[in-house]
């Protein structure tokens, strides 16, 4: 049986089939399509059902952490109120636990003021990690002198940044040239000379 919606192919003189004539009508007229509004509604219903299965409530907005609660009474500025830059940075440092690192960074930046010109001309604060401040001296004599002065320097730092921020001072002697990197590096034990 032939479909009445499809035109029959004309037959040639000797009974051969001839190619069908192209139908130039729009696709919507040739095929029964679901209306676009119905397709969109079905997709939205599926998305809502999937969200409900995951425990998300569609259509309900989560409150912003910056929004002031109408029911709670606040003493002082809200989260959306303008704040001084210094206060905002202080709150951020406290929340992230960076306060000790930043205060010791201030000590490293003000090293000359804290220890004086004589010591600062020969010793440099290099790193701070896990409450240990590492000092590099430019000679072995100054490294020895800094080891003797360690209790006094720790007391001075404690006055500047607070007790317990820096608990240990590691003093290193002068660093010699490294033969482990560069175009002329050679595998092995390296030179047998002490640099300092």
Beta strands, then each sheet from edge to edge (+ up, - down):
strand 1: 123-129
strand 2: 132-137
strand 3: 168-172
sheet 1: 1+ 2- 3-
end
